Every structure is written in structure tokens, then in C-alpha cells.
Amino acid sequence: MGAQIMAQIRPFQAIRYSKNIITNFICPPYDIIGDEEKARLQKLSPYNIVNIELSDPKGAKNKYKNAAEIFKNYLDGGILQRDAAPSLYFYEQIFDDHGIKMTRRGFFSALKLENPHSGKGAIKPHEKTLAKPKADRLKLLKSVRANISPIFGLFNDDKSIAVNICKRIAKRAPSSTAMDKDGVFHKLWVVSDDDIVSDIVKLLSNKKMFIADGHHRYETAWNYLQEKVQKDKTYSQDKDYNFVLAYLCPMEDSGISIWPTHRVIEEPKDLEERIAKYFDIYPANDFKKLSKKEVQPLLLYKDDKYRTLVIKKEGFLKKAMPVQSKYYRNLAVSILHYILLPNIDASQFTYVKSEKEAVVLAKKNHKIAIIVPATPVDSLKNISLNNEMMPQKSTYFYPKLASGIVIRTV
């Protein structure tokens, strides 16, 4: 097996909150925290990790310098502590998914970085990134010199080796727990048993890793590494900044839930023309049933009416997306961006997770809403293996990982 296709992980000494119940200290990923949510988190505890993730300027210090100082103060004051032994950190989230109780299990490790743009390595991104968030996260990383929140990776575990190890660990008493405002129960185990660590490291050494979430954070860590290679006179492959904090989850885990992200937009002039030319129209009630088919449908809400749109001919998909794989072409988000609304920039859309919310928003602003089915895990895997980049907001993994549950210094 060529060395270039192996994912490399290693245990690390995490920095963690010194208390066992950490409900008041964790926060969601930075990019889904608005001003109200930030204020709510800060009220929970003066030591909530949001103070570092989304710091404010203080006096002469900009927000990044202030974040670094806050981090140092938390460490000096014993609010945060570093674990004594390099470990893997097993993590379980118990949650309700549209009325079904589910559990997702995986673990945190340090993942060796590789060029996200080469298409040759073991780490497979699937989503395009934006320059602005990467610049912001790079400034924070350079200042704090720690991965405050993880990237989320998926790997193939067809023999259920990791799935079974995760289930076994879950029988132990957890090292820390938290309950967030969405009712998601978070549990963390610190695992430094040599046999378990070496089994997991070995298992992943011939796997590909699919980035499910955290593309901006991954590319930021890669950009930081490039700067370090240039500047560090004593650079070596072994140094901490060659790795990034990653939560890794087996694709076979029964708790993987991908939610769709719907779109709201002003109606383009040629909308009806394009519908007539490219789509067959079905009643709204057929949307759910048709969503199970290989080529996904779209559900359009306009002027108080719903229509399910199904592409008339596969030839239309091939013509609009000649170089893409069928997994890519068959996705509703691809059909939406290449055929139904092909000339609209991604930044023009309003992205909404709830179908109801999308319709309310469209109604209120005299716009249209496009409801899409979720992207199947299998499609995500095949698209990533083909080194294809899906349109933005094609996948929303639920629940999000908590920030502050483990921190890794670089």
C-alpha cells in the first residue's frame, strides 16, 4: 500500500476542563453561534469556551490576542488542565432525531495533515470553502496556538472493529459529561490503554478519511503548517503542528444523521421556463417517496403552492454536469444549482435547516423556497473518493460536535 493513501493518527495530551460536568463550559461550533447565543453561553459561565472561540477585543488587545490571554488565564487558574498521558478520547452523543433516539460514537485523535487540494492523499474533502472564515480562524490559531474545536471525519469500518471498541468503552464510567440546550447528552472517556490505542492507530493506517464537517478548520490547520515549515528552523514531521484535532467516526455507526439544508431565494425570471423544460411535476405528497429514488427530487414552494420536481431525462444531468460522477449528478443540491437555478451565486441564497422555517421565510419576504432531501452517506463517500467538491451547504451532520470538550495545543 502506497504511503500516500494512509491516514495517520496519534494519541495526544488533551487540555480539558477540570470539572466532570461541563454543561456550562462547552459551546457549538463558532460558525453557528449568533450574538444572542453567544450572550447566552457567556451567562452560563465566565469560563465558557465561547470566550476563546469568539473572543471580543479588550482595551489595546485585538480579539485574537485577547483569546490567547483568556486561554492562558484558564490554564493558570486550573480551570483547564492538561492530561498526563497521551490518549485517545472516546466521545458519545445521545440525541433525538425527529422523534427517534440515537447515539453516535467516535473518538478524538491528532490527525496528520496533508494537502487538501492535491486529490491524491488519504484525506478527502467534499465541500468548497470560503476565504474569509479561513483568514479569521488562522489568526485565532496563530494567537492561541491550539485547536479549540475539532474537524469531523468519517472512515470505513466494514468489519465494525472501531464500532465494537466504541461500544465497549461506553460501558465504562465517563470522564466528563454535558447536556446542551438542544437536549444532546455528551459523554467523554479518556483512553490511554496501550492495546486499544494501538488497535485504533493500526486500523486507521490503511483507511481513507472523509471530512464530514470542518473544512475551513482543516484548511486553516494546513495553512498554519505551511507557515511553520517556512519559519521554523527546527522543523520536523513529528512536531504538533503537522497534526489537527479530529473527531473520527465509523461510517457504519448507527448514529450518523445527515440533515438537509434548504434554500430561500428571490424567484429568477426564467424559473417557470426552466421547470417546464427540465422537470416533471408531481404532487407535494410524493416528495418523501421520491426522495428514496436514485435521482433526488426537489420540492418547490411558491405563492402558497408546493410542487415536487423530478428531472425529465438523465441526459439533462449529464449535459449540465459532464465531468461529475453520477453520485454527484443525482443529488438534489446539484440539480438545484446546475439546472433549476444555475446562474445564482451561492452567497445569494439564505440557507435554512428546517423545512417549516424555509417556507415561513419565503412567505414573509415574497420569495421561493426549495426543499431538498438529505445527502446519503454513501453518496458523500463516493463523491469524496472521486475528489469532487459538492455545492456549499450540501450536508449538515446532526448533532454538531461540542467545542471545548477536548483542546489540543500546537
N, C-alpha and C positions, 0 to 999 in steps of 0.2 A: 504493500500500500504506500503510495507516494506521500511524503511528509506533508505536502501542501494541503492535503484534504483532511487532516486530523484536527479536531477541536481539542485544545489543550486547556485543562482547568487545574487549579490547585487550591488547597485549603488556605485560609488566611486568618489572622488575628483580628477579629472584628472589634469595632468600638460600639458599645451598646449602652442603653440607659441602665443605670444601676438598680432600678426597681424591677420587680417581677410583673406588675400590672402596669402596662404602658399606654393605656387608653388615651390619656391626656397629652401624650408626647408625640404620637405619630401624626402624619398628615397624608393626604392623597398626593399623587404626582403634581409637580408645580404647574403644569400646563392646563390643569382643570380646576385651579383654585382662583376664584374671583375675589374681589375686595371684601364682600360680605363673609365669605367662607374663611378668608384669612383672619378677619377680625374675630370670628367665632373660635377659630383654633387658638389664637393668641389669648383669648379669655380662658380657655381650658387650663392652660398652664403657662407661666412665664418662660418655661423651658421647652415649649413645643418646637419641634424641628422646623416648622414653617419659618421661624425667626432666622434660620440659616438658609433654607431653600429660597425664600423670597424676602431677603433682608431689606430694610429701609436704610437710606443714608443717615448718618448720625454726626452732627457737627461738621468737622472738616473731612470726615471719612466718607467715601462713597459706599454704596450698598455692599459691594464685594469685600472691601476692607473691613466693613462692619461685621459682615458674616464671619470672616476669619477670626475676628476678635471674640465674637459670641461663642464660636466653636471652641476656642482656647479657654474661655471662661467656664464653659460647661465641663471641659476636661479637668481644669484646675480645681473646680469646685466639687468634683466627684459625681456630678450629675450624669456624665458619660464616663465609662471605663473601658479600658482595652482588655480583651480576653488574654489569658496567659498562654494558651496553646493554639497553634494553627488548627482550624476546624472547618467543617462544612456545616451550614446552618439550614436545617430542615424546617420547612415552613408550610403551614396548612391554613387554608381559608375555608370556613364553613359559611355558606351563604344561601340565600333564597333566589332562585332564578325563575321568575314568572310563576311563582307558586310551587316550584319543585326545590326540595332541599338538596344542596350539592356540596361536595367537598373537593377542593383542588389541592394537590400536594406536589411539592418540588423542593428544591434546595438552593441556597445561595453559595456561590463559589467565586473565585477570581478566574476570569476567562481571558485567555491570551488574545490580544488584539491582532487583527490582520486587516489589510486594506479593504475597506467596504466597497470600493469601486472596481476592484480587479475582476470580480466574477469567477476567480479561479480557486478561491480558498474554501475553507470548511464553513465559514460563517455567511449565511445567506440573508441579506436584507430583502424586503418586499415592498417598501414604500418610499416615495420621494420625500426629501427633506427640504426645509426652508432655511435660508441663511441667517435670518435674524435670531431665532431661538438658539442656534448653534453658537453664535457670537456671544450671546448672553451667558450660556452655560459654560463656555470656555473661560470667560472672565471669572466666573464663580469657582470653577475647578482650579484655576491658577492661584486664586487667592486662598481658598480653604484647603486645597491640596487633599481632597477626599471625595470619594464617590458617596454622595449623600443618598441618592436613590439609584436603584438598580436598572439594568436593562432586563427584558423578559425574553428568554429564549426557549424554543421547543426543540426536542430531539426525538428521533425514532427509538422506541424501546419495544420492538416487536416481541421480544421474549419476556417482557414485563419484569426485567431484573430490577430496574430502578423503582418501578411501581411497587414491587413487593418490599424493597428496602424501606421506601417511604411509609408503607403501611405498618411495617414492623416498628419503626421509630415512633410512630404516632401512638403506640401503646405506652410509651414512657411518659413520665411527668414532664410537661413543657418547662423551658427556662423562662419564657415570658409570654404573656397573653395580652390581647387588647380587643375591644369591641368598638367599631366605628359607628358613625351616625346612620349609615345605611343598614346597620344590623349585621355587618360582616364580622365574624369572630376570627381573629388572627392568633395563631399559636406558633411558637418558635422553639426549636430544640438545637442545642449546641452539641455537635457530634464530632468528637476527636478520636473515636475508636479507630485504630490503625487499619483493621481489616475492612471496615465499612468505607473509610476514606479511599483506601487503595482499590477496592472493588468499583467504586463510582468513577474514580480517575481513569481506571483501565477501560471501563465500559464506554466512556466518552471519547477515548483516544482514537476511535475509528468511526466517529459519528460526525454528521453534518449538523450545524446548529442554525435554526431558523429564527430570525429576530421577529418576535411577535409584537413587541412594543418597546419603545425607547430608541428608535432610530436616531433621533437627534443626540441623545446622550452617548450612543455608541460612536457616532461620527465625531462628537466633541472629544471623547477619550482618544480617538485615533489622531485627531489634530494636535492634541496636547502631547502625545507621544512623538509626533513629527518635530515639534519644537524642542522637546527634550533631547532627541537624537542629535539635533544641531548644536545645542548649547552645553550638554553635559559632557565634560571632558572624560569622565569615568564611566561613560555609557556601557551597559551590558544588557544582554537579552533577559537577564534574570531580575532586573530591577522592577519594583512595584508598578511603575507607570506603563509597563508593557501589557498590563492586565486591566480589566474593568470589572466592577461588581456586577454579577449576573445572577438572576434567578432563573433556574433551568427546570423545565417541567417536561415529563414524558408526554408525547403526543397521544399515547394510549391512556393517559389518566382520564378517569371518568368525569372529572370536574371541569373539563375545558369547555368554556362557554364563550362563543363569539357573538356579539350583538351587532346588528347593522347600524349604520349611520345614515339617516335620511337627509334629503336636501330640500331647501326652500329657496326659490328664486323668482325674479320677475319673469313673466311669460315672454319668451322671444317671439318676434313677429312670425317666424316660419314654423311655429310649433305644430299647428294642425296639419300643415302641408307634409311635414316630416312624419307625423303619425300615420296619415293616410298612405304615404308611400312605403313606409318600412314595417308597419305593425298591424297585426290582427288585434281586434278589440274584444275583450271578454268582460263579463260582469265582475264587480269587485269581489264577490264571494268566491270566485275561482282563484284568486291570488294565492291563497295559502296552499291549495292543492298543487297549483302550477309551480310554486316555489321549490317543490321537490324534484322537478324535472332537471335534466342536464343543462339546458339553456334557461337561465333565470328570467322571470318576468319583471316588469316594473308596475307599480300601482300609482296612477296619476290622480291627484286631487286638484280640480279646477272648477271654479264657480259652483261650489256646493255639490259637485258630482265626482264620483270615482270611476276610473276605467282601468282595467288590467290590460297592459300592453305586452304582447308577445311578438318577437321578431318573426316576420313572414318567412324569410328564407335564410338558411345558414350562409348562403353566398354573400349576403349583405355584411355579415360579420367578417368573413374572410377579406372582403374588399376594403372594409373600413380599418381592419387590423391585420394587414398582410403578413407581418413578421411575428405576430404574437401567437402563442400556443392556444389550443382550443380551451384549455382551463381558464386562460385569461379572457378569451373572447366570450365565453359563456356566462361570465359574471354580470350581474345586473349593473354594477357600478361601471363596468367597461362599456356596456351597451348604452348606458346613460350618457357617459362622457364622449363616446366616439360617434354615436348615431343619433340619439334623441336631441342632445344639446351639445353639438361638437365644438362650437366656437366660443364657448364661455370659459373664461379663466377660473381656475379653482378658487381664487380669492373672492369671486363674486357670489358664491353660494353661502347660505347660512346652513351650518351642519347641526342636526338635531338627533338625539338618540331615541326620543320617544315619538312614536307614530302620531299619538294624540297631540303632542306639543307641536309637531310639524304642521299639522292641519290647522290648529288654533292660530299659529303664527302666519300661515298663508292667508287665512280668512281675514285676520286683523289688518294685514298690510296689502291686501288685494294682490297676492302673489300665487304661485302654484307650489304644490308640494309633491315631491317624488319619493315614494316609499320603496325601499329595496329590501330583498331578503338578505339574511346574513351570509357571509362568505364561509363555505365549508372548510374545515381544517385541511382536508385532502387537497382542495384547490390551492390553498395557501402554500402547501408543501411543494406541489408540482410547479407552481409559478416561481417560487424561490429557487428551486433546482434548475429552472431554465434561465436564472439570472434576470428575470423580468421585474419591472417596478410597477406596482399597481397604482391607480389614481390615489391621491390623498384621501385619508379617512375611509379606507376600504374595510378596515377591521377595527372592532372595539372589543378588546378582551375584557370580560367582566368576571370577577371584580378586579379593580386596579390593585397593584401591589402597594403596600404602605411604604412611605418614606420614613426613615428613622428607625426602622425595626433592626437593621444592621447597617453599619457605616464602615467603609473600607478606605484607609488612608493611602495616598500615592506619593 
